[in-house]
Amino acid sequence: MTPDLTADRPALFDLSDRVKLHLTGTDSFRFLNGQVTNDVRKATPGVAIEASILNAKGKLAAHVFISADGGGGFFVDGDAELREALPARLERYVIADDVTIDDVTDRYSLFHIAGDAVPENARVVRRVEANRFGTRGFDFWVERADGALIEGELSAKAPILTGDQAEVLRIEMGIPRWGRELTDEIIPVEANLEDTAIDYAKGCYIGQEVISRMKMSGQKNKRLCGLVSVSGAPIQAGAQLFAADGSSREAGWVTSAVRSARLGKEIALGFVKRGFNDVGSQLISRAPNTGEIAVAVVALPFT
């Protein structure tokens, strides 16, 4: 069972496979601030901010966490699937800027404790507050050679979650993930990232016009929702969603699905179109291996 994340019940995650970049140079702040949706001035050596990187149409190219290095540069980390795409995307816009982008993925291991526990360890290179799982937590950057030793010491303070346990917790908390909810076809506001990853008062960045128009109109064609199986039958990721009134109108699709032992329910995340995504709405999930399953739209997070 996944833990309740509290000060007394922290959880440890090994995020070492995430791509990690170090941006340095006199223009690193100006350059990075023109690439991301959040205000980089909020990033400090002790606090990481969440941000999205977009294309000109406002759709996602990456979703990252950013922290300052204390010397005018910044560390950026993103999903492991972005190991090649993220540095290439940033390098594309370095023209006459004094910016150097170094891939330090293999240099550092990265661990995260979700909860208020902040264990001391002299071998930790960087300790940064970051909200990665819907609650306060801390990142621990360590030299790769010290990774196994530090992991053992941290796991004495907080139990390490397996990949399956981490995935259940992520879905319970309604946290979108690259390659599932976050793709190059999604605009970040559709994935509920307004409060955590977007600063509407900051200066210009690539894709800002689209984000600003959506803010002004208040319209979203679809949004990320929680889904619960009405009958208790498992929901399948990739299943299509339809209206439950017999009209077969397309209503969206399922992106991630698990059984939550803590809730005793089959739950899922999915994008549901406007007109079908009010809390309490009833839908039909259809997939080749499961047939039709009745699901209900619920508020996020589940817990």
N, C-alpha and C positions, 0 to 999 in steps of 0.2 A: 504494500500500500504506500502511496506517496505521502510525504509528511505534510503537516500543517506548518507553514513557515512562520515561526515566531522567534522572539529573542531566545526562548528556551529550546526551540527545536529548529536549528538552522540546518541547511543542506548544502553539500559540496558538489560542485560540477567541474569536470575536466573539460575546458574549452580550448585546449592546446592546439586543436586542428584548425582553429580560425585563422584566416589570413591576417597578418599584422604588418602595418606599414608605419614608417617613421618619416615624417615630413619636416625638413629643415630648410633654412635659408631666410633671408630678410623679408621675402614676400610670402612666406608660408601662411601667415594668418589671412592676408588679403586674398590669396589664391583659394585657400580652403573654404573661406566664408562665402566665396562666390560659386562654390560647387554644391553646397549642402543646404538643406531646408531649415536647419536650426542655426541659432546665433553662436558662432564658435567662441565668442567672448565668455560664454557661460562655462566653457571647458577649462578646468584648472588641473594642476598636477595631482590634486586629491579628489576630483569629481569628474566623472565621465558623463557626457551628454549623448543622447540618442539622436540620430539624424538620418535622412534619406538623401540619396543622390539620384537625380532624375535625368531624363532626356528632355529635349525641347518640347515634347508633347505632354510633359508632366508625369510620365510613367516611370516606374522604378528602374534604375540601373543597379542600385545597391542599397542596402540598409546597414548602417554602421554605428559604432560607438567611438567617440572622440574624447581624448584627454590631452592636456598640455604636458610638455616634458619639463617645464620649468626654465627652459633656456630659449624660449621663443619658437620652438617647434611643437609638433603634435604627433601623437600616436593615434592611429586609426585601425580598428579591427572589424572584420566582417565575416560572413559565413565562409566555410571552407570551400564551397563551390565557386566562390569569387576569387580564388587564388590568382588566376590569370586575368580575369575580366576587370577587377577593381583597380589594380595599378595601371592597366592599359587605359581604362576610362579616365583616370586622373591625368596620366601623362599626356593624353590627347589635347588637353587644354593648357598645358604648360608651354607657353610660346616664348615671351621675352622675360618671364618671371624668374627671379632668383629663388628657385624651389628645387630641392632634391628629394626624390621619393625612394626610400630604401625599403626593400622587403626584408623584414626581420622575423618572419614567421618561424624559421628554423632556429633562430637564436633563443626565443623565449617560449617557455611553457606558460599557460594561462589557466588559472583556477579561479572559480567564483564561489563565494559563500553567500547564499541567500539567507538573510536574517541579520541580526544586529551584532553577531559575534565578530570581533576583530582581533584574532590572535596575533601576537607579536612573533616575528621571526627575522633574525638578522640577515638571512640569505634572500629574503624577498627584495627584489630590485625596486618594484613599484607596488604600492597598495593604494587602490583607487576606488572610491565609492561609485557604484553603478546599480541602476535598477534594471535588471535583465529579465526578471520573472515576476513582475508585478508587485515587487516588494523591495525594500531597501536591501542592499547587498554590497559586497566588496570583491573587487578583482585583485588577484595576486599574480603579478608578473615576476617570473623567476628565470634564471638562466637554465636553458634546456638540460644541461648536465646535472642540475640540482633538482630537476622535476620530480623524479620518483621519490627522493627523500622528502621533499616539501609536501608532496601529496600524502605521504604517510603521516607526517606530522599534522597536517590540516585535517585529515580524516579522523584523527583522534579527538578533534573539536567538533566536527560535524560529519555525519554519515555521508559517504559518497553515493550518489544516485547512479544507477545503471542507465544506459541509453534509453531503455524502455520506460523506466521510472521518470526520467527527465521529460520524455515526450508526453506522458500522461499529465504530469504537472503543468507543462507548457499549455496543453489544451485546456485543462481545468482553469487556468488563469487567463485564457483567451489571448495568449501572446502569439502573434503571427510569426511565421518562420519562412526564411528564404527557400524558394523551391516548392513551397506548399501554398501558403497564403500570399506570399510576396514574390511576384514575378514581374517580367517586363511588360505585362499587360495590365498591371494594377497601378492606380493612382493612390498615393499614400493615405489620403483622407478616406478612401473606400475601405482601407484596412484598419481604421480606428487609430491612426497615428497622429491625429491633430494635437492632442494634449502632450504627447511625449517627444515628438520628433520635429514639430513645425513651429517656427516663430514667425507670426504674421507681420511683425513690426520691423524685422531686420531688413537689410539692404538686398539688392538684386542677387538672384542666383538662377542657374539654368532651370527652366520649367516653372518659374515663379508665376508667370501670367496665368497658367492653367489653375494653379492652386488658389490664387487670389480670386479668380472668377468663381470658382466653386464656393469659396468662403462668402462672397457677396451674394450669390444666388441661393445658397443654402441647399442646393440640389445635389443629390448623389444618385446616380443610376442604379447603384448597388452598394451594399455595405456588408462587412464581415459580421456574421451573427453566430450565436450559439444555437445548436440543434440537439434535441433529445429524442430518442426513439420512444414512441408512445407505447409500443407493445413490448419493448425490451429486446427486440431483435437487433443484432449488430448492424450498424451503419457502415457503409463502405466508402472510403475515400475515392473520389472520382465519380461518384454517383451523381446523376442529374436530378434536379429538383423541379417539381411541377405543382401547379395549383391542385388543391384537394377537392375542388368542386366538380370534377369530372370533365373539365374543359380541356385538359392536357396543355394548358398554357405553361410555357417554360418560366421557371421562377428562380433558377440559379444552379449552383453545383456545390458539392461537398469537397473540401480541401484536405481535411485531416479527421480521423475518427479513431476512438479508443473506447475501451470499457473503463469506467472509473469505479474502482472498488470502494473508494471513500464515499462516493455518492450513491453507489449501487445502481448505476445507470449506464446505458450506452450513449455516449455523447460525441459531438462532432463540431467542427468549425466549417463554415461555408459562406460563400457569397450569395446573398439573396437580393433579388431585384426590388426596386421601389414598388410599392403597392402590395408586396407580399411579406415585408420584413418587420412588421410590427410584432412586438412581444406577444406571444399567444397565438400567432398565426399558425394554421395547420397546413402542412405540405406533404407531398408524396415524394419519397426518394426511390429512384429506379436505377438498378445496376444489374448487369448480366448475371452475376453470381448470387444475388440476394433477392431478385424480384422487386416487388413493391413493398415499401416500409413507410408507415405513417410516422412523421416527425413533427415536432413542435418547435417554434422559434422561441428562444429564451434569451434573457439578458446575459451579457458577459461582464465580469468573469463568472464562471459557474460557481466558484466558491469565494 
